[in-house]
C-alpha cells in the first residue's frame, strides 16, 4: 500500500476541527499545512474515505511533489521531473489549476502555462504521446500552489464541485449557511445523536440537516475525480460504499425553528431532498419566545448587511434573555457581530475566529 502526502482544504480558522475529523476518518495524525489547508500521510484508501465521509473539508488533493524554487524556469524543471504517465492515461485530458500567494513577478496564469507545458513535455519524453489539454471538462485536474518560494503540485481527487456542495439545497435562503461550516458547528458542540439539538434560527435548515446526515452516516456519493484515476482500485470505493452507509444509532431529537414560515417551508424541502425529513422537526417559532430546553443549541445568528444594527441589538438582547431561562448544556453561536453578542450575553468559554467569505466571523461556545 503506497503512502503519500494528502492535502485537504477547509475553512480558514477551523483547521483544528478538520484535523479532528480527518483523524477520526483515517486513524492517522494530521497537521496544519497553512490557513485553510490540512495534511496527512495516507493511502489511496484514505483518499477515498476522506472524499466519501469528509464533512468539514472541501477538496482532497493527492500530492505528487513539493519543494522550493527561484523562478518559473525552476518551477518548470521541478514539475517536469514528475513522471505523469504514472497518474494520467494517454487518452485522458488534463487541466492545470494554479494558485498563488505572496509577492511574485508572475501571475497565476503564468504558473498554469509553465506547469502545463512541463506536464506535456514530461509525458512526451516518457510515453511519446502529447497529452490533450481540456480547460472546461478535463479527466484530470492538476492543482499547483505557489506560496512565496515554495510550491507543491498534486491531483484533485474530489472534482470541480466542492464537498461542501451536498446537493440537497433546493430552497435558496437569502443568506445560506455553508454546510461544511454548519457541520463544524455541530462538531464543536460535541453533539451526539442521543442528545437533543436545536437551531432556533434555522433559515434553510442547514444545521439540523447536517446533524441528521451525520447521525444517519449519510455519505458523499458523486462522480469523484479519483474514479478516473486508472491506477486507483475502484473496487475499494465500491466496497466502502456498500458497507458504510448505516445509521450510527438512535436520534433523540433534532429540531430547527425560524420566525419566518417561508424559511421553514424551504427547510422542509431541503430536508426532503437530503432524505432526512422524517428525522428532523421544523417549527415556526420566534427564538426570543420559544422553549430552549435542549441539551445542545447551535445557531447562526443574523448579522451583516441585510440586518440593521439596531435590529441586531434587539434580537441579541431578547435571545440572550430567553437563553438564560433554560438549562441547556452547550450553546454554539456563529456571528460576525461577536463583540456585540459577548457584550450582551457574556464572555464565552471558548471561541474560534474564522473567515467566512469576506467576513471575519466569530464562533462562540458557552456551557452551563
N, C-alpha and C positions, 0 to 999 in steps of 0.2 A: 504494500500500500504506500503510494507516494505521499510524502508530507511536504506541504508547501505553505507559503505565506498567503493568507486570505485577508482582504480588507473589506470593511462594511461601512457604508455611510450612515449617519444618524443625525439627530437634531443637535445643533451646537448647544452645549450645556447639559446634555443628557447622555454623555458618553458613559458615565458610571452606570446608568440604568441599562444601557445596551450591553455593556460588558457583563453584567449580571445575567442578562437573558442569554447571551451567547454561550456563557459557561454552562448554563442550565441545558441548553440545546445540544452542545457538543461535548461537555465534560472536560473542556480544555481551557487553560488560562488564556486570557487575552489582555491587550494593552491599548492605551490611547495613542493612536498614530499622530493625530493633531485634532484640533477642534472640529467636531463634525465627522470624525472618522476613527474607527477602532480596528484592531487587527488580531489575528490568531495564527498559529501554525497548525494547520489541519490537513485533512484528507479530502479527496473528491466526495466522499460520503458526507463530510461536514458541509461542503458547498451545497449539496442537495438539501440537507437538513435546514441550513440557515435560510435558504430560499423558501422552503415549504412552511417552516414554523416561525420565521422571524416576524415579529410584530412591532418592534421599536426601530427597526432598521429599514433603509430604503433600497439599498443596492449592494450586492455581493460581488466582489472582484477577485479573480484569481491572479495573483501577482506572478509575473514572468521574470522581471529583473528590476533592480533598483541600484542607484549609485549617485555619484557626483559627476558634474560636467561643467565645462567652462563656457562653451558657446554652442551654437546649433550644429556645427561640424562634429563636435564631440558627441552631441546627442544622437546624431545620425549614426556615428560609428558604434556607439553603445547599443543602440536598438538593432542595428544590422547584425550584431553578434548573436542575437536570439535566433534559434532555428524554428521558424514559424511553421515549417512543414510538420512539426510535432503537434500543432494545435489547429491548423486550418487545412481542410481538404482542398485539393487542387481545383475542384469545380465550385468551391464556395467563394462568395464575395465578402469584402470586409469594408469597414469604415473606421477611421480614427476619430475618437472623441477627445480633443485636447482640453486640458485645464491648466491654468497658470495663476500663480500667486507670488507677489513680490515685484521688485523693480528689475526690468529686463529691457534690452534694446530690440526685442522682437515681440510679436503678438502670439495669441493662441492659434491663429490661423497659420502662422509660420511653423509652429510646433506640429500641427496636423499635417502640413505639407511635407516637412522633413521626415517625420516618423512614417508617414505613408510610403514615401519613397524608399526608406530603409527596409520596410516590410516587403515591398515588391522586389527590391534588389536581393534581399536575403533569400527569398523563395526562389527567385530565378537561379540563383547560384546553387542551391541545394537540389531543386527539382527540375530546373529547366522550363518552368511554367511561369507565365506572368499572371499573377492574381488579379481578379477583377475588383474594382472599387465601386461600391454602391452606397452613396451617401444617404439615400432615402430608406432603403429597406435591406440592409446587409445581413448576411448569415451570421457574421462575427463582428462584434463591436470591440475595438481595441481602445482602451482608455489609457491616456498618458497624462500624468500630472507633473508639473514643474513647480517647485516651491523653492525660491531662492536659487541655490547652487545644486539642489538635489532634484532627482527625478525618479519616477517609477513608471513602469509600463505593465499593463495587465489586461485580462479578458473580462468583459462584462458578462457575468453568468446569469443575471436577472432579466435583462431586456430593457427596451426603451421605457416601458411602464414601470414606475416605481412600485415597490412592495407596499407602500402606504396607500396606493390606489387599490382598494379591496374589491371594487366592482359592485358594491351594494348601494351606492348613493344614487337613488333615482329622484329624490327630492332635494332641490338645491336651496339650502338655507342661505340667507344673505351673508352670514359670517360663519361658514362651515369650519368645524374643527378638524385638523389633520388627524386621521385615525391612528397614525404611529404615536403622536403625542397623546391622544386620548387613551391609548393603552398604557403609555408610560405613566400617566397619572394614576391609573388603576394599580400599576405595579408599585409605584411609590407609596400608595396607601396600604400595600401589602394585603390587599383583599383576597380572600379565599371564598370559594363557592358556597361554603357552609355559613358564610356571614351575609347579612343583609347589606345592600348597596343602593344608594340613591344619588341621582344627579337632579337637583331641584330646578335647574335652568338648562334643560337638556337640548333645546333647539331641535336640530335634526336627529338627535338620538345617538350620536356617535359613541359617547362614553358607555351608556348601558348596552349598546350593541356590541362594542368591543369586549365588554365584560362577559357577555353571554357567549360570544365566539370563543373566548379563551376557556371558559368553563366547559364548553362542549368540545374543546380541542379542534375547532374548525381550522382548516389549513388553507394555505395559499395554493390554489390549483389553477395553473395557466400555462401558456406556451413559453416557458422559460428559455432563455438563450442557451443555457447549458445543455438543453436537449438537442442542440445542433452540433455539439462537440463530438466528433467521431471517436475521440479517444476516451470518452467517459462511458461508464457502464450504465446504460439506460435501464437495464433490468433492476438495478438497485433502486432507482427512482420509483419504479412501479411497485416494488416490494414495500417501500416505505409508505407509499400512498395506500396500499391495501391494508397495511397493519396498524396505521396510526390514528385514523380518524375515529376516535372513541371518546365518549364523554369522560371527563376526569372524575365526576361524582355528582351528587345531588346539588341542585341550585336552590338555595334557601329563598332568596327574594332579590330581584333586581327591578328597580323602578326608575323611570325618568318622568319628570313633570316640567311643565312650562306654562306660563301665563297666557300664551298665545295658542288658541285652538288650531290654527293653521299649521303651526310647527309640530304639534302633537300628531296631527293627521299625516304630516310628512314623515315624522319619525316612525310611525307605524308602517308606512310604505317602505322605508329603508330597512326596518327590521324584517319585514316580509321577504324582501329581496335577499337579505343576509341569511334567511332561513332560521331566524331565532325569535320570531314573533310570539310564539307560544311560551317563551321563557322570560319575556320582559313585559312588565306592565307600564303603560304610558297613561298619564293622567293630566288633566288641565288643573293647574294649581298656581297660586301666587306663592313664590318661595318665601315671602315675608310672613305668610299666614299659615302655610301648610304644616302638618306634623313632620318633625325631623328626627323621630326616634328610630334611627337606623344605625347600625354598627359603623359603617363607613359611608362618608359623604364626599363625593368627588364632583367638582363643579368648575366649569369655565365661565367666569363671571363676565357680564357685559363690560366692554371698555372700548376705547378707540374713537375713531372719527364719527361713527354712527350714533354714539351716545353722548349727549351733552354732559359736561362735568357736574353740573348741578344735579341732574338726574342720577348720576352715579353715586353721589354722596348720599342721597336719599335712599337709593336701593341698597347700598352697602350698610348704612345705618340700620335699616329695618331688617335686613337679612342677618346681620350680626346679633341684633336684639333677639330675633327668633331662635338663632342657634343656641343662645345661652339658656333657653328654656328646656333643652333636651340633653339626654345623656348619651350622645354618640361617642364612639371610641377614637375615630380619626377623621379629620377633615383635610382635604387637599383642595386648595384654591389656586386657579390659574387666572392671572390678570396682568395687564400692562400697567395697572394702577396699584402696584403693590404697596407703595408708600402710603397711599390713601387708605387701603384696607387695613394695613398694620396700625395706622393711627386710630382707626375706629375699633378694630377687634383685638388689637394687642400684638405683641411680637410672637412670631411662630417658633415652634421647636426646631424647625429646620427649613431651609429654603434652597431652591435652585434658581439660577438666572439663566434663561435660555434666549435664543434668537428665534423669533417666530415671524418669518417674513422680514419686514423692515422694522419690527417692533422688538424692543428689549422687554422681555416678559418675565414675570416672577411666578414661581410655583411655591406656594406657602403651605407648610404642613403643620397642623395643630393636633394635639392629643388631649384627651380628658382623663 
